[in-house]
């Protein structure tokens, strides 16, 4: 898949989560401090969301920006990109955000451990 296709997939994930939570596009545009028109370009995948914007959107929607990325990765292309890791991450974030289970590690410790894994993978 091309990067443009991933941008559209990520935009679809953000928009689906926004709609499920009953949040209006204009609300996210205001939070991101951009015009409604600029937000629409991101919502339709014509322009990418930045990492900072995903963090802000995640706060408003009520999920981690990492959760948004895990969903997009798990849904990106069934023949190429669904990995056990992305499915596991999506499941983990669902559990953490629903507070369905008490974990021995804090959410912050888990997120920091995942960041360390990602950093070591990227090096």
Backbone as XML, in Angstrom:
<?xml version="1.0"?>
<chain id="A" units="angstrom">
  <residue number="1" name="UNK">
    <atom name="N" x="0.835" y="-1.182" z="0.000"/>
    <atom name="CA" x="0.000" y="0.000" z="0.000"/>
    <atom name="C" x="0.877" y="1.241" z="0.000"/>
  </residue>
  <residue number="2" name="UNK">
    <atom name="N" x="0.369" y="2.254" z="-0.624"/>
    <atom name="CA" x="1.076" y="3.527" z="-0.698"/>
    <atom name="C" x="0.793" y="4.367" z="0.539"/>
  </residue>
  <residue number="3" name="UNK">
    <atom name="N" x="1.714" y="5.279" z="0.882"/>
    <atom name="CA" x="1.487" y="6.128" z="2.051"/>
    <atom name="C" x="0.168" y="6.898" z="1.997"/>
  </residue>
  <residue number="4" name="UNK">
    <atom name="N" x="-0.248" y="7.324" z="0.795"/>
    <atom name="CA" x="-1.516" y="8.064" z="0.684"/>
    <atom name="C" x="-2.693" y="7.196" z="1.119"/>
  </residue>
  <residue number="5" name="UNK">
    <atom name="N" x="-2.605" y="5.900" z="0.827"/>
    <atom name="CA" x="-3.678" y="4.995" z="1.225"/>
    <atom name="C" x="-3.702" y="4.829" z="2.737"/>
  </residue>
  <residue number="6" name="UNK">
    <atom name="N" x="-2.535" y="4.819" z="3.359"/>
    <atom name="CA" x="-2.488" y="4.735" z="4.814"/>
    <atom name="C" x="-3.054" y="6.000" z="5.445"/>
  </residue>
  <residue number="7" name="UNK">
    <atom name="N" x="-2.751" y="7.146" z="4.866"/>
    <atom name="CA" x="-3.280" y="8.418" z="5.373"/>
    <atom name="C" x="-4.810" y="8.371" z="5.343"/>
  </residue>
  <residue number="8" name="UNK">
    <atom name="N" x="-5.380" y="7.873" z="4.256"/>
    <atom name="CA" x="-6.844" y="7.763" z="4.164"/>
    <atom name="C" x="-7.386" y="6.792" z="5.212"/>
  </residue>
  <residue number="9" name="UNK">
    <atom name="N" x="-6.685" y="5.669" z="5.414"/>
    <atom name="CA" x="-7.131" y="4.693" z="6.405"/>
    <atom name="C" x="-7.099" y="5.296" z="7.803"/>
  </residue>
  <residue number="10" name="UNK">
    <atom name="N" x="-6.026" y="5.997" z="8.129"/>
    <atom name="CA" x="-5.923" y="6.639" z="9.439"/>
    <atom name="C" x="-7.030" y="7.678" z="9.620"/>
  </residue>
  <residue number="11" name="UNK">
    <atom name="N" x="-7.309" y="8.442" z="8.571"/>
    <atom name="CA" x="-8.391" y="9.427" z="8.625"/>
    <atom name="C" x="-9.732" y="8.745" z="8.857"/>
  </residue>
  <residue number="12" name="UNK">
    <atom name="N" x="-9.957" y="7.603" z="8.217"/>
    <atom name="CA" x="-11.203" y="6.854" z="8.414"/>
    <atom name="C" x="-11.350" y="6.381" z="9.852"/>
  </residue>
  <residue number="13" name="UNK">
    <atom name="N" x="-10.249" y="5.927" z="10.441"/>
    <atom name="CA" x="-10.288" y="5.484" z="11.842"/>
    <atom name="C" x="-10.662" y="6.650" z="12.746"/>
  </residue>
  <residue number="14" name="UNK">
    <atom name="N" x="-10.008" y="7.800" z="12.553"/>
    <atom name="CA" x="-10.307" y="8.988" z="13.369"/>
    <atom name="C" x="-11.778" y="9.373" z="13.202"/>
  </residue>
  <residue number="15" name="UNK">
    <atom name="N" x="-12.250" y="9.399" z="11.965"/>
    <atom name="CA" x="-13.634" y="9.807" z="11.716"/>
    <atom name="C" x="-14.635" y="8.821" z="12.311"/>
  </residue>
  <residue number="16" name="UNK">
    <atom name="N" x="-14.361" y="7.539" z="12.210"/>
    <atom name="CA" x="-15.272" y="6.549" z="12.798"/>
    <atom name="C" x="-15.330" y="6.682" z="14.312"/>
  </residue>
  <residue number="17" name="UNK">
    <atom name="N" x="-14.168" y="6.864" z="14.942"/>
    <atom name="CA" x="-14.154" y="7.053" z="16.397"/>
    <atom name="C" x="-14.880" y="8.338" z="16.784"/>
  </residue>
  <residue number="18" name="UNK">
    <atom name="N" x="-14.668" y="9.397" z="16.017"/>
    <atom name="CA" x="-15.331" y="10.681" z="16.292"/>
    <atom name="C" x="-16.844" y="10.513" z="16.237"/>
  </residue>
  <residue number="19" name="UNK">
    <atom name="N" x="-17.330" y="9.849" z="15.189"/>
    <atom name="CA" x="-18.773" y="9.673" z="15.017"/>
    <atom name="C" x="-19.370" y="8.797" z="16.112"/>
  </residue>
  <residue number="20" name="UNK">
    <atom name="N" x="-18.668" y="7.715" z="16.469"/>
    <atom name="CA" x="-19.154" y="6.825" z="17.529"/>
    <atom name="C" x="-19.292" y="7.575" z="18.843"/>
  </residue>
  <residue number="21" name="UNK">
    <atom name="N" x="-18.371" y="8.509" z="19.103"/>
    <atom name="CA" x="-18.401" y="9.287" z="20.353"/>
    <atom name="C" x="-19.355" y="10.481" z="20.280"/>
  </residue>
  <residue number="22" name="UNK">
    <atom name="N" x="-19.928" y="10.724" z="19.082"/>
    <atom name="CA" x="-20.860" y="11.836" z="18.930"/>
    <atom name="C" x="-20.195" y="13.201" z="18.950"/>
  </residue>
  <residue number="23" name="UNK">
    <atom name="N" x="-18.959" y="13.266" z="18.498"/>
    <atom name="CA" x="-18.207" y="14.522" z="18.485"/>
    <atom name="C" x="-18.277" y="15.122" z="17.086"/>
  </residue>
  <residue number="24" name="UNK">
    <atom name="N" x="-18.547" y="16.397" z="17.007"/>
    <atom name="CA" x="-18.654" y="17.077" z="15.718"/>
    <atom name="C" x="-17.267" y="17.420" z="15.169"/>
  </residue>
  <residue number="25" name="UNK">
    <atom name="N" x="-17.179" y="17.468" z="13.834"/>
    <atom name="CA" x="-15.925" y="17.832" z="13.189"/>
    <atom name="C" x="-15.434" y="19.197" z="13.656"/>
  </residue>
  <residue number="26" name="UNK">
    <atom name="N" x="-16.336" y="20.131" z="13.778"/>
    <atom name="CA" x="-15.951" y="21.492" z="14.168"/>
    <atom name="C" x="-15.289" y="21.500" z="15.546"/>
  </residue>
  <residue number="27" name="UNK">
    <atom name="N" x="-15.726" y="20.590" z="16.421"/>
    <atom name="CA" x="-15.115" y="20.498" z="17.749"/>
    <atom name="C" x="-13.639" y="20.136" z="17.630"/>
  </residue>
  <residue number="28" name="UNK">
    <atom name="N" x="-13.333" y="19.144" z="16.784"/>
    <atom name="CA" x="-11.938" y="18.752" z="16.608"/>
    <atom name="C" x="-11.146" y="19.844" z="15.892"/>
  </residue>
  <residue number="29" name="UNK">
    <atom name="N" x="-11.776" y="20.531" z="14.957"/>
    <atom name="CA" x="-11.093" y="21.633" z="14.273"/>
    <atom name="C" x="-10.696" y="22.710" z="15.284"/>
  </residue>
  <residue number="30" name="UNK">
    <atom name="N" x="-11.602" y="23.015" z="16.197"/>
    <atom name="CA" x="-11.313" y="24.028" z="17.223"/>
    <atom name="C" x="-10.177" y="23.566" z="18.128"/>
  </residue>
  <residue number="31" name="UNK">
    <atom name="N" x="-10.231" y="22.314" z="18.548"/>
    <atom name="CA" x="-9.180" y="21.762" z="19.413"/>
    <atom name="C" x="-7.824" y="21.820" z="18.719"/>
  </residue>
  <residue number="32" name="UNK">
    <atom name="N" x="-7.816" y="21.533" z="17.411"/>
    <atom name="CA" x="-6.564" y="21.538" z="16.654"/>
    <atom name="C" x="-6.151" y="22.950" z="16.225"/>
  </residue>
  <residue number="33" name="UNK">
    <atom name="N" x="-7.027" y="23.914" z="16.473"/>
    <atom name="CA" x="-6.773" y="25.307" z="16.104"/>
    <atom name="C" x="-6.554" y="25.455" z="14.594"/>
  </residue>
  <residue number="34" name="UNK">
    <atom name="N" x="-7.446" y="24.782" z="13.845"/>
    <atom name="CA" x="-7.427" y="24.895" z="12.384"/>
    <atom name="C" x="-8.850" y="25.159" z="11.912"/>
  </residue>
  <residue number="35" name="UNK">
    <atom name="N" x="-8.974" y="25.624" z="10.676"/>
    <atom name="CA" x="-10.306" y="25.901" z="10.140"/>
    <atom name="C" x="-11.053" y="24.601" z="9.879"/>
  </residue>
  <residue number="36" name="UNK">
    <atom name="N" x="-12.364" y="24.696" z="9.765"/>
    <atom name="CA" x="-13.189" y="23.530" z="9.461"/>
    <atom name="C" x="-12.769" y="22.927" z="8.112"/>
  </residue>
  <residue number="37" name="UNK">
    <atom name="N" x="-12.444" y="23.791" z="7.150"/>
    <atom name="CA" x="-12.004" y="23.326" z="5.831"/>
    <atom name="C" x="-10.698" y="22.545" z="5.900"/>
  </residue>
  <residue number="38" name="UNK">
    <atom name="N" x="-9.753" y="23.020" z="6.708"/>
    <atom name="CA" x="-8.483" y="22.310" z="6.871"/>
    <atom name="C" x="-8.701" y="20.980" z="7.576"/>
  </residue>
  <residue number="39" name="UNK">
    <atom name="N" x="-9.633" y="20.976" z="8.555"/>
    <atom name="CA" x="-9.928" y="19.706" z="9.231"/>
    <atom name="C" x="-10.548" y="18.717" z="8.242"/>
  </residue>
  <residue number="40" name="UNK">
    <atom name="N" x="-11.451" y="19.202" z="7.402"/>
    <atom name="CA" x="-12.108" y="18.325" z="6.421"/>
    <atom name="C" x="-11.077" y="17.663" z="5.510"/>
  </residue>
  <residue number="41" name="UNK">
    <atom name="N" x="-10.041" y="18.393" z="5.121"/>
    <atom name="CA" x="-8.989" y="17.794" z="4.284"/>
    <atom name="C" x="-8.291" y="16.661" z="5.025"/>
  </residue>
  <residue number="42" name="UNK">
    <atom name="N" x="-8.113" y="16.795" z="6.315"/>
    <atom name="CA" x="-7.501" y="15.718" z="7.103"/>
    <atom name="C" x="-8.498" y="14.576" z="7.307"/>
  </residue>
  <residue number="43" name="UNK">
    <atom name="N" x="-9.741" y="14.917" z="7.544"/>
    <atom name="CA" x="-10.771" y="13.903" z="7.784"/>
    <atom name="C" x="-11.023" y="13.031" z="6.557"/>
  </residue>
  <residue number="44" name="UNK">
    <atom name="N" x="-10.785" y="13.578" z="5.384"/>
    <atom name="CA" x="-10.997" y="12.815" z="4.147"/>
    <atom name="C" x="-9.707" y="12.195" z="3.619"/>
  </residue>
  <residue number="45" name="UNK">
    <atom name="N" x="-8.612" y="12.386" z="4.317"/>
    <atom name="CA" x="-7.352" y="11.777" z="3.922"/>
    <atom name="C" x="-6.585" y="12.534" z="2.854"/>
  </residue>
  <residue number="46" name="UNK">
    <atom name="N" x="-7.013" y="13.754" z="2.557"/>
    <atom name="CA" x="-6.278" y="14.558" z="1.574"/>
    <atom name="C" x="-4.994" y="15.129" z="2.160"/>
  </residue>
  <residue number="47" name="UNK">
    <atom name="N" x="-4.978" y="15.313" z="3.470"/>
    <atom name="CA" x="-3.801" y="15.794" z="4.202"/>
    <atom name="C" x="-3.631" y="14.900" z="5.427"/>
  </residue>
  <residue number="48" name="UNK">
    <atom name="N" x="-2.402" y="14.614" z="5.838"/>
    <atom name="CA" x="-2.207" y="13.742" z="7.006"/>
    <atom name="C" x="-2.370" y="14.495" z="8.329"/>
  </residue>
  <residue number="49" name="UNK">
    <atom name="N" x="-2.784" y="13.759" z="9.360"/>
    <atom name="CA" x="-2.752" y="14.280" z="10.719"/>
    <atom name="C" x="-1.312" y="14.193" z="11.208"/>
  </residue>
  <residue number="50" name="UNK">
    <atom name="N" x="-0.872" y="15.173" z="11.977"/>
    <atom name="CA" x="0.448" y="15.093" z="12.599"/>
    <atom name="C" x="0.329" y="14.265" z="13.880"/>
  </residue>
  <residue number="51" name="UNK">
    <atom name="N" x="1.452" y="13.843" z="14.410"/>
    <atom name="CA" x="1.449" y="13.099" z="15.677"/>
    <atom name="C" x="0.827" y="13.929" z="16.793"/>
  </residue>
  <residue number="52" name="UNK">
    <atom name="N" x="1.168" y="15.205" z="16.830"/>
    <atom name="CA" x="0.616" y="16.100" z="17.839"/>
    <atom name="C" x="-0.903" y="16.202" z="17.707"/>
  </residue>
  <residue number="53" name="UNK">
    <atom name="N" x="-1.385" y="16.298" z="16.480"/>
    <atom name="CA" x="-2.826" y="16.370" z="16.260"/>
    <atom name="C" x="-3.515" y="15.080" z="16.695"/>
  </residue>
  <residue number="54" name="UNK">
    <atom name="N" x="-2.889" y="13.929" z="16.427"/>
    <atom name="CA" x="-3.474" y="12.658" z="16.865"/>
    <atom name="C" x="-3.555" y="12.581" z="18.383"/>
  </residue>
  <residue number="55" name="UNK">
    <atom name="N" x="-2.544" y="13.117" z="19.067"/>
    <atom name="CA" x="-2.590" y="13.145" z="20.538"/>
    <atom name="C" x="-3.763" y="13.997" z="21.025"/>
  </residue>
  <residue number="56" name="UNK">
    <atom name="N" x="-3.927" y="15.183" z="20.417"/>
    <atom name="CA" x="-5.027" y="16.070" z="20.811"/>
    <atom name="C" x="-6.383" y="15.425" z="20.503"/>
  </residue>
  <residue number="57" name="UNK">
    <atom name="N" x="-6.503" y="14.812" z="19.344"/>
    <atom name="CA" x="-7.750" y="14.138" z="18.968"/>
    <atom name="C" x="-8.036" y="13.000" z="19.937"/>
  </residue>
  <residue number="58" name="UNK">
    <atom name="N" x="-7.008" y="12.238" z="20.264"/>
    <atom name="CA" x="-7.180" y="11.127" z="21.201"/>
    <atom name="C" x="-7.715" y="11.586" z="22.547"/>
  </residue>
  <residue number="59" name="UNK">
    <atom name="N" x="-7.200" y="12.721" z="23.032"/>
    <atom name="CA" x="-7.679" y="13.251" z="24.318"/>
    <atom name="C" x="-9.165" y="13.586" z="24.258"/>
  </residue>
  <residue number="60" name="UNK">
    <atom name="N" x="-9.585" y="14.206" z="23.148"/>
    <atom name="CA" x="-10.988" y="14.604" z="23.005"/>
    <atom name="C" x="-11.884" y="13.381" z="22.820"/>
  </residue>
  <residue number="61" name="UNK">
    <atom name="N" x="-11.440" y="12.442" z="22.008"/>
    <atom name="CA" x="-12.233" y="11.245" z="21.722"/>
    <atom name="C" x="-12.239" y="10.294" z="22.912"/>
  </residue>
  <residue number="62" name="UNK">
    <atom name="N" x="-11.175" y="10.345" z="23.708"/>
    <atom name="CA" x="-11.117" y="9.490" z="24.891"/>
    <atom name="C" x="-10.336" y="8.206" z="24.682"/>
  </residue>
  <residue number="63" name="UNK">
    <atom name="N" x="-9.418" y="8.216" z="23.703"/>
    <atom name="CA" x="-8.537" y="7.071" z="23.483"/>
    <atom name="C" x="-7.114" y="7.583" z="23.296"/>
  </residue>
  <residue number="64" name="UNK">
    <atom name="N" x="-6.165" y="6.698" z="23.456"/>
    <atom name="CA" x="-4.779" y="7.065" z="23.227"/>
    <atom name="C" x="-4.522" y="7.219" z="21.732"/>
  </residue>
  <residue number="65" name="UNK">
    <atom name="N" x="-3.621" y="8.120" z="21.380"/>
    <atom name="CA" x="-3.227" y="8.249" z="19.982"/>
    <atom name="C" x="-2.584" y="6.952" z="19.495"/>
  </residue>
  <residue number="66" name="UNK">
    <atom name="N" x="-1.951" y="6.216" z="20.414"/>
    <atom name="CA" x="-1.373" y="4.923" z="20.049"/>
    <atom name="C" x="-2.466" y="3.917" z="19.705"/>
  </residue>
  <residue number="67" name="UNK">
    <atom name="N" x="-3.593" y="4.033" z="20.369"/>
    <atom name="CA" x="-4.745" y="3.177" z="20.069"/>
    <atom name="C" x="-5.240" y="3.469" z="18.651"/>
  </residue>
  <residue number="68" name="UNK">
    <atom name="N" x="-5.322" y="4.729" z="18.299"/>
    <atom name="CA" x="-5.753" y="5.109" z="16.949"/>
    <atom name="C" x="-4.814" y="4.502" z="15.916"/>
  </residue>
  <residue number="69" name="UNK">
    <atom name="N" x="-3.517" y="4.606" z="16.155"/>
    <atom name="CA" x="-2.538" y="4.050" z="15.224"/>
    <atom name="C" x="-2.606" y="2.529" z="15.167"/>
  </residue>
  <residue number="70" name="UNK">
    <atom name="N" x="-2.841" y="1.878" z="16.308"/>
    <atom name="CA" x="-2.937" y="0.414" z="16.326"/>
    <atom name="C" x="-4.144" y="-0.054" z="15.519"/>
  </residue>
  <residue number="71" name="UNK">
    <atom name="N" x="-5.263" y="0.657" z="15.650"/>
    <atom name="CA" x="-6.448" y="0.297" z="14.866"/>
    <atom name="C" x="-6.173" y="0.480" z="13.384"/>
  </residue>
  <residue number="72" name="UNK">
    <atom name="N" x="-5.572" y="1.598" z="13.027"/>
    <atom name="CA" x="-5.268" y="1.851" z="11.611"/>
    <atom name="C" x="-4.322" y="0.789" z="11.069"/>
  </residue>
  <residue number="73" name="UNK">
    <atom name="N" x="-3.326" y="0.406" z="11.855"/>
    <atom name="CA" x="-2.383" y="-0.614" z="11.412"/>
    <atom name="C" x="-3.078" y="-1.966" z="11.255"/>
  </residue>
  <residue number="74" name="UNK">
    <atom name="N" x="-3.933" y="-2.315" z="12.207"/>
    <atom name="CA" x="-4.619" y="-3.602" z="12.153"/>
    <atom name="C" x="-5.590" y="-3.668" z="10.982"/>
  </residue>
  <residue number="75" name="UNK">
    <atom name="N" x="-6.108" y="-2.541" z="10.564"/>
    <atom name="CA" x="-7.096" y="-2.496" z="9.485"/>
    <atom name="C" x="-6.494" y="-2.103" z="8.144"/>
  </residue>
  <residue number="76" name="UNK">
    <atom name="N" x="-5.196" y="-1.839" z="8.115"/>
    <atom name="CA" x="-4.581" y="-1.234" z="6.930"/>
    <atom name="C" x="-4.763" y="-2.077" z="5.674"/>
  </residue>
  <residue number="77" name="UNK">
    <atom name="N" x="-4.323" y="-3.296" z="5.665"/>
    <atom name="CA" x="-4.477" y="-4.172" z="4.505"/>
    <atom name="C" x="-4.413" y="-5.608" z="4.999"/>
  </residue>
  <residue number="78" name="UNK">
    <atom name="N" x="-5.541" y="-6.291" z="5.005"/>
    <atom name="CA" x="-5.570" y="-7.647" z="5.565"/>
    <atom name="C" x="-4.544" y="-8.592" z="4.941"/>
  </residue>
  <residue number="79" name="UNK">
    <atom name="N" x="-4.234" y="-8.412" z="3.677"/>
    <atom name="CA" x="-3.291" y="-9.332" z="3.039"/>
    <atom name="C" x="-1.839" y="-9.002" z="3.348"/>
  </residue>
  <residue number="80" name="UNK">
    <atom name="N" x="-1.565" y="-7.783" z="3.795"/>
    <atom name="CA" x="-0.177" y="-7.375" z="3.987"/>
    <atom name="C" x="0.169" y="-6.931" z="5.399"/>
  </residue>
  <residue number="81" name="UNK">
    <atom name="N" x="-0.724" y="-6.229" z="6.068"/>
    <atom name="CA" x="-0.287" y="-5.495" z="7.253"/>
    <atom name="C" x="-0.866" y="-5.930" z="8.583"/>
  </residue>
  <residue number="82" name="UNK">
    <atom name="N" x="-1.820" y="-6.835" z="8.610"/>
    <atom name="CA" x="-2.300" y="-7.241" z="9.933"/>
    <atom name="C" x="-1.257" y="-8.160" z="10.532"/>
  </residue>
  <residue number="83" name="UNK">
    <atom name="N" x="-0.730" y="-7.743" z="11.635"/>
    <atom name="CA" x="0.284" y="-8.529" z="12.326"/>
    <atom name="C" x="-0.249" y="-8.905" z="13.692"/>
  </residue>
  <residue number="84" name="UNK">
    <atom name="N" x="0.229" y="-9.988" z="14.249"/>
    <atom name="CA" x="-0.203" y="-10.321" z="15.616"/>
    <atom name="C" x="0.061" y="-9.176" z="16.584"/>
  </residue>
  <residue number="85" name="UNK">
    <atom name="N" x="1.157" y="-8.424" z="16.369"/>
    <atom name="CA" x="1.465" y="-7.312" z="17.273"/>
    <atom name="C" x="0.401" y="-6.225" z="17.190"/>
  </residue>
  <residue number="86" name="UNK">
    <atom name="N" x="-0.003" y="-5.832" z="15.977"/>
    <atom name="CA" x="-0.993" y="-4.762" z="15.872"/>
    <atom name="C" x="-2.331" y="-5.203" z="16.454"/>
  </residue>
  <residue number="87" name="UNK">
    <atom name="N" x="-2.692" y="-6.458" z="16.260"/>
    <atom name="CA" x="-3.937" y="-6.961" z="16.871"/>
    <atom name="C" x="-3.822" y="-6.966" z="18.386"/>
  </residue>
  <residue number="88" name="UNK">
    <atom name="N" x="-2.675" y="-7.401" z="18.882"/>
    <atom name="CA" x="-2.472" y="-7.433" z="20.329"/>
    <atom name="C" x="-2.508" y="-6.029" z="20.922"/>
  </residue>
  <residue number="89" name="UNK">
    <atom name="N" x="-1.883" y="-5.075" z="20.226"/>
    <atom name="CA" x="-1.905" y="-3.692" z="20.709"/>
    <atom name="C" x="-3.323" y="-3.138" z="20.722"/>
  </residue>
  <residue number="90" name="UNK">
    <atom name="N" x="-4.087" y="-3.399" z="19.676"/>
    <atom name="CA" x="-5.468" y="-2.913" z="19.622"/>
    <atom name="C" x="-6.267" y="-3.514" z="20.770"/>
  </residue>
  <residue number="91" name="UNK">
    <atom name="N" x="-6.097" y="-4.792" z="21.017"/>
    <atom name="CA" x="-6.806" y="-5.441" z="22.124"/>
    <atom name="C" x="-6.379" y="-4.873" z="23.468"/>
  </residue>
  <residue number="92" name="UNK">
    <atom name="N" x="-5.070" y="-4.660" z="23.630"/>
    <atom name="CA" x="-4.560" y="-4.101" z="24.876"/>
    <atom name="C" x="-5.154" y="-2.728" z="25.150"/>
  </residue>
  <residue number="93" name="UNK">
    <atom name="N" x="-5.169" y="-1.863" z="24.128"/>
    <atom name="CA" x="-5.722" y="-0.522" z="24.326"/>
    <atom name="C" x="-7.211" y="-0.580" z="24.622"/>
  </residue>
  <residue number="94" name="UNK">
    <atom name="N" x="-7.934" y="-1.501" z="23.987"/>
    <atom name="CA" x="-9.359" y="-1.649" z="24.298"/>
    <atom name="C" x="-9.554" y="-2.002" z="25.767"/>
  </residue>
  <residue number="95" name="UNK">
    <atom name="N" x="-8.762" y="-2.930" z="26.260"/>
    <atom name="CA" x="-8.866" y="-3.351" z="27.657"/>
    <atom name="C" x="-8.488" y="-2.213" z="28.593"/>
  </residue>
  <residue number="96" name="UNK">
    <atom name="N" x="-7.371" y="-1.547" z="28.300"/>
    <atom name="CA" x="-6.915" y="-0.469" z="29.173"/>
    <atom name="C" x="-7.917" y="0.673" z="29.239"/>
  </residue>
  <residue number="97" name="UNK">
    <atom name="N" x="-8.465" y="1.035" z="28.088"/>
    <atom name="CA" x="-9.366" y="2.180" z="28.060"/>
    <atom name="C" x="-10.746" y="1.845" z="28.613"/>
  </residue>
  <residue number="98" name="UNK">
    <atom name="N" x="-11.129" y="0.587" z="28.543"/>
    <atom name="CA" x="-12.414" y="0.181" z="29.113"/>
    <atom name="C" x="-12.275" y="-0.131" z="30.604"/>
  </residue>
  <residue number="99" name="UNK">
    <atom name="N" x="-11.030" y="-0.204" z="31.048"/>
    <atom name="CA" x="-10.745" y="-0.528" z="32.452"/>
    <atom name="C" x="-11.428" y="-1.822" z="32.864"/>
  </residue>
  <residue number="100" name="UNK">
    <atom name="N" x="-11.388" y="-2.802" z="31.954"/>
    <atom name="CA" x="-12.040" y="-4.085" z="32.186"/>
    <atom name="C" x="-11.239" y="-4.997" z="33.101"/>
  </residue>
  <residue number="101" name="UNK">
    <atom name="N" x="-9.976" y="-4.712" z="33.236"/>
    <atom name="CA" x="-9.120" y="-5.625" z="33.985"/>
    <atom name="C" x="-8.087" y="-4.812" z="34.763"/>
  </residue>
  <residue number="102" name="UNK">
    <atom name="N" x="-7.737" y="-5.305" z="35.923"/>
    <atom name="CA" x="-6.675" y="-4.671" z="36.698"/>
    <atom name="C" x="-5.359" y="-5.318" z="36.303"/>
  </residue>
  <residue number="103" name="UNK">
    <atom name="N" x="-4.427" y="-4.508" z="35.863"/>
    <atom name="CA" x="-3.121" y="-5.005" z="35.453"/>
    <atom name="C" x="-2.106" y="-4.727" z="36.544"/>
  </residue>
  <residue number="104" name="UNK">
    <atom name="N" x="-1.086" y="-5.574" z="36.613"/>
    <atom name="CA" x="-0.026" y="-5.364" z="37.594"/>
    <atom name="C" x="0.797" y="-4.133" z="37.245"/>
  </residue>
  <residue number="105" name="UNK">
    <atom name="N" x="0.943" y="-3.869" z="35.951"/>
    <atom name="CA" x="1.673" y="-2.681" z="35.505"/>
    <atom name="C" x="0.694" y="-1.545" z="35.298"/>
  </residue>
  <residue number="106" name="UNK">
    <atom name="N" x="1.140" y="-0.337" z="35.567"/>
    <atom name="CA" x="0.307" y="0.836" z="35.304"/>
    <atom name="C" x="0.246" y="1.074" z="33.795"/>
  </residue>
  <residue number="107" name="UNK">
    <atom name="N" x="-0.769" y="1.800" z="33.378"/>
    <atom name="CA" x="-0.903" y="2.137" z="31.962"/>
    <atom name="C" x="0.340" y="2.876" z="31.472"/>
  </residue>
  <residue number="108" name="UNK">
    <atom name="N" x="0.863" y="3.804" z="32.272"/>
    <atom name="CA" x="2.060" y="4.559" z="31.893"/>
    <atom name="C" x="3.271" y="3.637" z="31.714"/>
  </residue>
  <residue number="109" name="UNK">
    <atom name="N" x="3.410" y="2.660" z="32.603"/>
    <atom name="CA" x="4.543" y="1.736" z="32.489"/>
    <atom name="C" x="4.423" y="0.897" z="31.214"/>
  </residue>
  <residue number="110" name="UNK">
    <atom name="N" x="3.225" y="0.473" z="30.892"/>
    <atom name="CA" x="3.014" y="-0.295" z="29.659"/>
    <atom name="C" x="3.329" y="0.560" z="28.443"/>
  </residue>
  <residue number="111" name="UNK">
    <atom name="N" x="2.819" y="1.785" z="28.416"/>
    <atom name="CA" x="3.056" y="2.682" z="27.281"/>
    <atom name="C" x="4.552" y="2.969" z="27.146"/>
  </residue>
  <residue number="112" name="UNK">
    <atom name="N" x="5.236" y="3.230" z="28.262"/>
    <atom name="CA" x="6.675" y="3.497" z="28.206"/>
    <atom name="C" x="7.447" y="2.275" z="27.721"/>
  </residue>
  <residue number="113" name="UNK">
    <atom name="N" x="7.022" y="1.094" z="28.123"/>
    <atom name="CA" x="7.673" y="-0.129" z="27.645"/>
    <atom name="C" x="7.483" y="-0.290" z="26.145"/>
  </residue>
  <residue number="114" name="UNK">
    <atom name="N" x="6.269" y="-0.006" z="25.673"/>
    <atom name="CA" x="6.005" y="-0.089" z="24.234"/>
    <atom name="C" x="6.833" y="0.946" z="23.474"/>
  </residue>
  <residue number="115" name="UNK">
    <atom name="N" x="6.943" y="2.133" z="24.020"/>
    <atom name="CA" x="7.770" y="3.168" z="23.378"/>
    <atom name="C" x="9.221" y="2.706" z="23.280"/>
  </residue>
  <residue number="116" name="UNK">
    <atom name="N" x="9.712" y="2.060" z="24.335"/>
    <atom name="CA" x="11.081" y="1.538" z="24.313"/>
    <atom name="C" x="11.255" y="0.478" z="23.238"/>
  </residue>
  <residue number="117" name="UNK">
    <atom name="N" x="10.255" y="-0.398" z="23.108"/>
    <atom name="CA" x="10.314" y="-1.423" z="22.059"/>
    <atom name="C" x="10.326" y="-0.791" z="20.674"/>
  </residue>
  <residue number="118" name="UNK">
    <atom name="N" x="9.469" y="0.223" z="20.495"/>
    <atom name="CA" x="9.394" y="0.900" z="19.204"/>
    <atom name="C" x="10.720" y="1.588" z="18.906"/>
  </residue>
  <residue number="119" name="UNK">
    <atom name="N" x="11.279" y="2.266" z="19.891"/>
    <atom name="CA" x="12.554" y="2.965" z="19.693"/>
    <atom name="C" x="13.664" y="1.990" z="19.327"/>
  </residue>
  <residue number="120" name="UNK">
    <atom name="N" x="13.726" y="0.863" z="20.019"/>
    <atom name="CA" x="14.789" y="-0.097" z="19.714"/>
    <atom name="C" x="14.587" y="-0.727" z="18.346"/>
  </residue>
  <residue number="121" name="UNK">
    <atom name="N" x="13.344" y="-0.855" z="17.933"/>
    <atom name="CA" x="13.048" y="-1.409" z="16.602"/>
    <atom name="C" x="13.478" y="-0.428" z="15.515"/>
  </residue>
  <residue number="122" name="UNK">
    <atom name="N" x="13.269" y="0.875" z="15.758"/>
    <atom name="CA" x="13.573" y="1.896" z="14.754"/>
    <atom name="C" x="15.066" y="2.132" z="14.609"/>
  </residue>
  <residue number="123" name="UNK">
    <atom name="N" x="15.859" y="1.766" z="15.622"/>
    <atom name="CA" x="17.316" y="2.021" z="15.558"/>
    <atom name="C" x="18.030" y="1.078" z="14.662"/>
  </residue>
</chain>
